[in-house]
Amino acid sequence: MYVTAFLPNLIAFACGQAAAWHYLRTGRSWVGSLLTLGVWSLLDAWLLARYVLAAETAVLRVLALGLQGLAAVAVAWLAFALWRRRWSVAARARPQRFRAALAAFLRGEWAAAQSGYRALVRTDPWDTAAWVGLGDALARAGDGKGATRCYRRAAGVDVGGKFADLLQLRLGVRRAA
């Protein structure tokens, strides 16, 4: 039976952990941390229930389905995010959408700029330039806390360090204000 079999649950754990590691390595640390915590906790609970406590099949079924379900959701969520980031219609229109948001920002239309940048980060949460743009638009509109959150998010997803100097400057200005 699948709830007592070791290999299917080990495979589910490995898939969930691989998705969590991808999030951790690409700057989405809060998602990766929560997935890691959930997958490890469920695997540990299943192992203890199965091999130490000799729990009933009903308990093992709940724990195994929880582990397998979390792993399946994590992998599907990551696959969808990567598809949305690279091959969706919104991703192909990213340059035009970014230009429109930047043009609204330069015209002083803070609400339109925020809306444009929010749409970009919803499509691609790893888009550092869009996070910086959203932070700038929020700062100009007077939302300093929101701007700081966006700059921190941008620093988190900028694993290559391309925007490190700009983000250090923006965060330093926010701290001084």
N, C-alpha and C positions, 0 to 999 in steps of 0.2 A: 504494500500500500504506500502511496506517495507521502503520507504524513510521517511515516516511520523510516522512509528511505533517506539515507545520508546524501547520496550524490545529487539528486535533484535540488535539495535545499542548499547544498554547497554551490551548485551552478547558479541558483537564484541569488545567493549572497554575492558571488563573484560578479555577476552582471550589475547588481545594484551598487556594489563598491566601485566598479569601473565608471559608472555614471557619476557617482559622487566625486571620484578623483578628477574626472574631467571638469566638473564645476570648480573644484578646489584649485586646479592648476590654471584655470582661465580667469580667475578673479571673482567668481561668484561664490565666495567663501561661505556665506551664510547658508546657501542652498546645499553646498557640498557638506558642510558640517552637520546640518540637520539630517541629510540622507545617510551620512556615515553613522551618526548616532542611532538612527532608527534601524538601519540594517544590522549593525553590530548588536544592538539590544535584542532585536528579535531572534537573531541567530543564537545568541548566548542563552536566551530564555528557552528556545527550542532544544538546544543541546542539554541544558540542565534538566528540563522536563523529560527528555527522552532517555538520557543515559544515567543521570544521577537520581532523579526522583521517580523514575518509572511511571510517569503520569498516564492518565487514561487517554484513549484515542481522541476523545472530544477536545481535550486541552491541546494535544499535539496538533490537531486539525486547525484550531484557531491560530496557533503560533505559526504553523507552516503556511497557512493561507495569508497571514499577515506579512510574513517575510517575502513570500512569492509575489503577493500583490504589490507591496512597496517596491520591490525590485522591478516588476513589470511597469509600474507607473513611472518610476525614475528613468528607466531606459526609454519608454515611449515619450516622456516629457522632453528628454534630451534630444531624441531623434526629431521631434516636432520643432524644437527650438533651432536646431541646426538646419533643418529644411527651411524654416521660416527665414532664417538669417541669410541663406545663400540662394535659394531657388524660388522663393515665393514672388508674386507680382510686386509686393511692396519692397522686397529686397532689390529687385531689378530697377525700381523707380527711386532708389535711395538718393542718387546724385541730384535729381530734380527736386525731391522732397527736402533735401538738406539745403539746396540753393534757395528754395522758397522760404524756409524757416530763417535762414541767414538774412535774406532780403527783408523779411518782416522785422527782424531784430534791428537791422540797420536803419529802417524807417521809423523805429521807435514804437512799433506795434507789439508791445510786450505780450499781450494775451495770444496773439496769432503766432508769435515766435515760440511761446511756451507750448502751445498746441502742436505745432509742427515738430518741435524737438521731442515732445512726449510720444508722438506717434512713431518717431524714429527709434526711441529706446524701447518701445513696446515691441517693435518688429525685431530689433537686435539689441538685447540688453548688454552686449559686449562692445557697443559702439562708443568708444571713448570720446570722440569729437562731439557726438550728440549729447552726451552727459555734460560735457563742458559748456556747450551751447545752451542747454537747459539751465545750467547753473548761472550762466551769465544773464539769461533772460529773467530768471527769478531774482537775481541780485538787483538788476535795473528796476524791476517792479517793486522792490522793497522787501522781498522775502529772504532775509539773510540766512535764516536757519535752513530753508529749503535749498538755497544756493550751496551752503556748506555740505549738506547731505549729497547733493549732486556731484560736487567736486570730490568728495570722499569716495563715492561710487565710481567716478571716473578713475581715480587713483587705484581703486581696487581692480578694475578691469584692464588697466594699462600695464599688463604684465611685461611688455617689451620696453617700457620706459620712454616711449616716444614723446609723451606729454608731461614728463616728470617736472621739467623746469616751469612750464606754464602752470601746472597744478600746484607746485610749491608756492609760486607767486600768488595765485588766486587764494589758496588757503591761508597764506600769510596775511593777505589783505583782509580776509574775513576775520581772522583772529584779532587783527588790529582794530577792526571796526566794532 
